[in-house]
Every structure is written in structure tokens, then in C-alpha cells.
């Protein structure tokens, strides 16, 4: 028995491909939307370092001492830094690196077609990664962009991806319109 032959084509396929190609030719400098995204990133980072409790993070692991109700980790943090909260703010070095583009340890690179935001503080990866074995530093993600945001991020951070996509979309549409490229 012969297999049925099926063939299809989408009427707008070539027009859509042509529009994408033209958009790439017209919009070759994304520094303006990248600067807006960068500013939004630093503004929305503030909330994660102002927690006065464990927030959405799992609380400190380990048995609690009856007399204090605190874990060994909490007591060590209080002894060393004088506080157990806010989280991720023992020395302030990591926080500072992701709270401003020109702060020590901050990575903020904007070129016409590239945006890189992050930190060069070496222990940041241990807080951020869920693949690292933990013996001293608990996982405390501090940069939220995608689907992981729904678990620990503040409401301002959860909306980042949508806000950033809207910034890019607005810029691209304005550039296409300015160049007389039909977008609809």
C-alpha cells in the first residue's frame, strides 16, 4: 500500500522570511533598547537585596538549637556579620556588583548587537547555580530572567523578560517604520 503524499505551503511564508531579513538589515544597532534593558535590570535588582527574611528562598538548613531557635549557619552569619538578613548581603560586594553598571565587579557590555550583564565576583556562580554541591554557601539565586523567576524572584523581577521583549519589539517596529518597511 502506497503512503499518501502530502504537500503544503504557507502563503505568507516567503513574505514573512523577507520581512525578517529586511528587519535584520534595517535594525543593526540595538544600543538604545539594550541601554533601557540594562537600566531596568539594575533598578529591579534592588529588591532581591532588601529582603528582611528568607523571602521565597528555602530557610537555612540544619537542626536548630533549642536555646536560640537558629541553625549553626545562622549563628555563624550573625557572629561574623552581625546579621542574618538580608540574604546575599554579608559583605555587600556581590550585591554592589549587580546594582549598577559601573560598580566594582559589574559586567555591563553594550554593543550594537550585544548586551551582556552580570558579575565578575567569583562566588556569585555558587549562589546562582543549582548544580554545585553545597557545603558552605546556600543556593541563593540573585539574577532572574527566565522561567526560574517564578520560584524566588520578586514581582518586579518576574516581569523582566516581558518588559525587555516589549522594549526590543518597540525599537524594531519604530526602526522598520522609519525605514518605510511594511510590518503588517
C-alpha positions in Angstrom: 0.0 0.0 0.0 1.4 3.3 -1.0 1.9 6.1 1.6 -0.2 9.2 0.8 1.8 12.1 -0.4 1.2 15.3 1.5 2.4 18.7 0.5 1.7 22.1 1.9 2.9 25.6 1.8 2.1 28.7 3.8 1.0 31.6 1.7 2.8 34.2 3.8 5.9 32.2 4.4 8.1 34.0 1.8 6.7 37.4 2.8 7.5 36.6 6.5 11.0 35.4 5.7 11.6 38.6 3.6 10.3 40.8 6.4 12.7 39.1 8.9 15.6 39.5 6.5 14.8 43.2 5.9 14.3 43.8 9.7 17.8 42.4 10.3 19.2 44.7 7.6 17.4 47.8 8.9 17.9 47.3 12.6 21.6 46.8 13.0 22.1 48.9 16.2 20.3 47.8 19.4 22.2 50.0 21.8 19.2 52.1 22.7 16.9 49.2 23.7 19.9 47.5 25.4 20.6 50.6 27.5 16.9 50.6 28.5 17.0 46.9 29.4 20.2 47.5 31.3 18.6 50.3 33.4 15.6 48.1 34.1 17.9 45.3 35.2 19.7 47.4 37.8 16.5 49.0 39.0 14.8 45.7 39.6 17.8 44.1 41.2 17.4 46.3 44.2 14.5 44.3 45.7 16.5 41.0 46.0 19.0 42.6 48.3 16.4 44.2 50.6 14.8 41.0 52.0 14.3 41.2 55.7 13.6 37.5 55.9 14.3 34.4 53.8 11.6 35.5 51.5 10.9 32.8 48.8 14.3 31.2 49.5 14.4 28.0 51.5 15.4 28.9 55.0 18.7 27.9 56.4 19.3 24.2 56.5 20.2 22.2 59.5 19.0 21.5 63.0 18.0 24.5 65.2 19.4 25.0 68.6 16.7 24.9 71.2 18.0 27.9 73.2 18.2 30.2 70.1 15.9 28.6 67.6 18.6 29.2 65.0 20.8 26.9 62.9 24.5 26.8 63.1 24.7 28.6 59.7 22.5 31.5 61.1 24.6 31.8 64.3 27.8 31.9 62.3 26.4 34.5 60.0 25.3 36.7 62.9 28.7 36.2 64.6 30.6 37.1 61.6 28.5 39.9 60.1 26.2 40.9 62.9 23.1 40.0 61.0 21.4 37.0 59.3 19.3 39.1 56.9 19.1 40.5 54.4 20.3 37.4 52.4 23.2 37.7 50.0 24.5 40.8 51.8 27.3 39.6 54.0 29.9 42.0 52.7 27.9 43.8 50.0 30.5 43.0 47.3 28.2 40.7 45.3 25.2 42.9 45.7 27.1 46.0 44.7 28.3 44.3 41.5 24.8 43.7 40.2 23.3 47.0 41.4 25.0 49.4 39.0 26.7 49.2 35.6 29.9 50.9 36.8 30.2 49.3 40.2 33.2 47.1 41.1 32.7 43.6 39.7 29.8 44.6 37.4 29.8 43.3 33.9 27.8 45.6 31.6 28.7 45.4 27.9 26.5 47.1 25.3 27.5 47.0 21.6 25.3 47.4 18.6 24.3 43.7 18.6 25.3 42.5 22.1 24.1 43.0 25.6 26.0 41.3 28.5 25.0 41.9 32.1 26.4 40.1 35.1 29.0 40.0 37.8 32.7 39.0 37.9 32.5 38.2 41.6 33.8 34.7 41.7 31.4 33.2 44.3 28.3 34.5 42.6 28.2 31.4 40.4 27.9 29.3 43.6 24.8 31.2 44.7 23.3 31.2 41.2 24.0 27.6 40.2 21.8 24.6 41.3 24.4 22.2 40.0 27.1 23.0 42.6 27.5 20.8 45.7 26.8 22.9 48.8 28.8 22.8 52.0 29.1 26.4 53.0 27.2 28.7 50.6 23.5 28.0 50.2 21.9 28.5 46.8 20.6 32.0 46.7 19.9 33.0 43.1 20.2 36.7 42.6 19.7 37.1 38.9 16.3 36.2 37.5 15.4 36.5 33.9 13.5 33.4 32.6 11.3 30.7 33.9 13.2 30.3 37.1 12.0 33.7 38.2 8.6 32.3 39.3 10.1 30.4 42.2 12.2 33.0 44.0 12.0 36.4 42.3 10.1 39.4 43.4 7.1 40.5 41.2 9.3 43.2 39.6 11.8 40.7 38.5 9.2 38.2 37.3 8.1 40.6 34.6 11.6 41.3 33.3 11.5 39.1 30.2 8.2 40.5 29.0 9.3 44.1 29.6 12.6 43.5 27.8 10.9 41.8 24.8 8.5 44.8 24.6 11.4 47.2 24.6 13.1 45.3 21.8 9.8 45.0 19.8 9.1 48.7 20.1 12.5 49.6 18.9 12.4 47.2 16.0 9.0 48.4 14.9 10.0 52.1 15.1 13.1 51.4 13.0 11.2 49.5 10.4 8.5 52.2 10.2 11.2 54.9 9.9 12.7 53.0 7.0 9.4 52.6 5.3 9.3 48.8 5.8 5.8 47.4 5.9 5.2 45.5 9.1 1.6 44.5 9.0 
